Amino acid sequence: MPNGSRTRTAGSGDPNDAAADSFYQFFEGWLVRQEHFLDELISVEQHCHESREEDLKDLINRVLFHYEQYYEEKSRIAQRNIFLVFSPYWFTPLESSFLWIAGFKPALAFRVINESVNDLSGEQSQRISRLIEETKVSERMMNDELARIHESIASPPLLDLARRKGRMDDVNEAGDQSAIETLGSTLESLVARADLLRTDTVSKLVEILNPVQNVKFLTAVTQLYLRIRNLGQRHGQSRRSK
């Protein structure tokens, strides 16, 4: 499968490099399974009302578990080098432009719902409206925290250190290393909370929707992500061919 990542040099011996390469290999396989799930979701969506509810729920659970695997692996690489998830070389520039605290913004899920599910009941709409407000509050709090982090590292030397660390370059001086570790710990905590908000938001939406609606929602989510990735890859290939 083509990818939009930069070329890497294998065999450097750096354990961070090994962890990053391990995640990249996982991610490539995860994307292949993502495409297979999309094919299955589209097929089931076309025959939703002919499917048994148990079969729909089984597919929904398998798709959610697929996303759960991604977050588990992402958490592992974040613990090894948090700066990688803020500047992931396995994403195309277009994908990276959608990042909010190293992942998609939870509110994006509500936009997908609006565009993919048009048969919400009054009660469902009310519950989703409440969830939207709760999510907005959490997003604002994290935005404020991220802004404070930006202010605290606004000096060019520390920003440069963070970028170098994200590229796996050496950071040798004791003072530099301490500053990077403090920054990394703060960012790791923030990303963990952002990921929890992302997964909780989707989980609560899944609880609100019925099985048929969930298939429509998950189909649209998967299509959106793969469309963004494919567009990013094509754009990258076009630029390299010029």
HUKA-V840369 format. One record per residue. N is the residue number from 1. RES is the residue in one letter. D_FIRST is the distance of its C-alpha to the first C-alpha in whole Angstrom. Layout:
N,RES,D_FIRST + N,RES,D_FIRST
//
This chain:
1,M,0 + 2,P,4 + 3,N,6 + 4,G,10 + 5,S,12 + 6,R,15 + 7,T,15 + 8,R,17 + 9,T,19 + 10,A,19 + 11,G,23 + 12,S,25 + 13,G,26 + 14,D,26 + 15,P,26 + 16,N,25 + 17,D,22 + 18,A,21 + 19,A,21 + 20,A,19 + 21,D,16 + 22,S,17 + 23,F,16 + 24,Y,13 + 25,Q,12 + 26,F,13 + 27,F,11 + 28,E,8 + 29,G,9 + 30,W,11 + 31,L,9 + 32,V,8 + 33,R,12 + 34,Q,12 + 35,E,11 + 36,H,13 + 37,F,16 + 38,L,16 + 39,D,16 + 40,E,19 + 41,L,21 + 42,I,21 + 43,S,22 + 44,V,25 + 45,E,26 + 46,Q,27 + 47,H,29 + 48,C,30 + 49,H,34 + 50,E,33 + 51,S,32 + 52,R,34 + 53,E,34 + 54,E,33 + 55,D,30 + 56,L,29 + 57,K,30 + 58,D,28 + 59,L,24 + 60,I,25 + 61,N,26 + 62,R,23 + 63,V,21 + 64,L,23 + 65,F,22 + 66,H,19 + 67,Y,19 + 68,E,22 + 69,Q,20 + 70,Y,18 + 71,Y,22 + 72,E,23 + 73,E,20 + 74,K,21 + 75,S,24 + 76,R,24 + 77,I,22 + 78,A,25 + 79,Q,28 + 80,R,27 + 81,N,26 + 82,I,26 + 83,F,26 + 84,L,22 + 85,V,22 + 86,F,24 + 87,S,22 + 88,P,18 + 89,Y,16 + 90,W,13 + 91,F,14 + 92,T,14 + 93,P,18 + 94,L,18 + 95,E,17 + 96,S,19 + 97,S,22 + 98,F,22 + 99,L,23 + 100,W,26 + 101,I,27 + 102,A,24 + 103,G,22 + 104,F,23 + 105,K,27 + 106,P,28 + 107,A,30 + 108,L,27 + 109,A,27 + 110,F,30 + 111,R,29 + 112,V,26 + 113,I,29 + 114,N,31 + 115,E,29 + 116,S,28 + 117,V,31 + 118,N,34 + 119,D,36 + 120,L,37 + 121,S,41 + 122,G,43 + 123,E,43 + 124,Q,39 + 125,S,39 + 126,Q,42 + 127,R,40 + 128,I,37 + 129,S,39 + 130,R,41 + 131,L,37 + 132,I,36 + 133,E,39 + 134,E,39 + 135,T,35 + 136,K,36 + 137,V,39 + 138,S,37 + 139,E,34 + 140,R,37 + 141,M,38 + 142,M,35 + 143,N,35 + 144,D,39 + 145,E,38 + 146,L,35 + 147,A,37 + 148,R,40 + 149,I,37 + 150,H,36 + 151,E,40 + 152,S,41 + 153,I,38 + 154,A,39 + 155,S,40 + 156,P,38 + 157,P,38 + 158,L,37 + 159,L,34 + 160,D,33 + 161,L,33 + 162,A,31 + 163,R,29 + 164,R,29 + 165,K,29 + 166,G,25 + 167,R,24 + 168,M,25 + 169,D,28 + 170,D,32 + 171,V,34 + 172,N,37 + 173,E,41 + 174,A,42 + 175,G,42 + 176,D,39 + 177,Q,37 + 178,S,40 + 179,A,39 + 180,I,35 + 181,E,36 + 182,T,38 + 183,L,35 + 184,G,32 + 185,S,34 + 186,T,35 + 187,L,32 + 188,E,30 + 189,S,33 + 190,L,32 + 191,V,28 + 192,A,29 + 193,R,32 + 194,A,29 + 195,D,27 + 196,L,30 + 197,L,31 + 198,R,27 + 199,T,27 + 200,D,31 + 201,T,31 + 202,V,28 + 203,S,30 + 204,K,33 + 205,L,32 + 206,V,30 + 207,E,34 + 208,I,35 + 209,L,33 + 210,N,34 + 211,P,31 + 212,V,31 + 213,Q,31 + 214,N,28 + 215,V,26 + 216,K,26 + 217,F,26 + 218,L,22 + 219,T,21 + 220,A,22 + 221,V,20 + 222,T,17 + 223,Q,17 + 224,L,18 + 225,Y,16 + 226,L,12 + 227,R,14 + 228,I,15 + 229,R,12 + 230,N,11 + 231,L,14 + 232,G,14 + 233,Q,11 + 234,R,13 + 235,H,16 + 236,G,14 + 237,Q,13 + 238,S,17 + 239,R,19 + 240,R,17 + 241,S,18 + 242,K,22
//
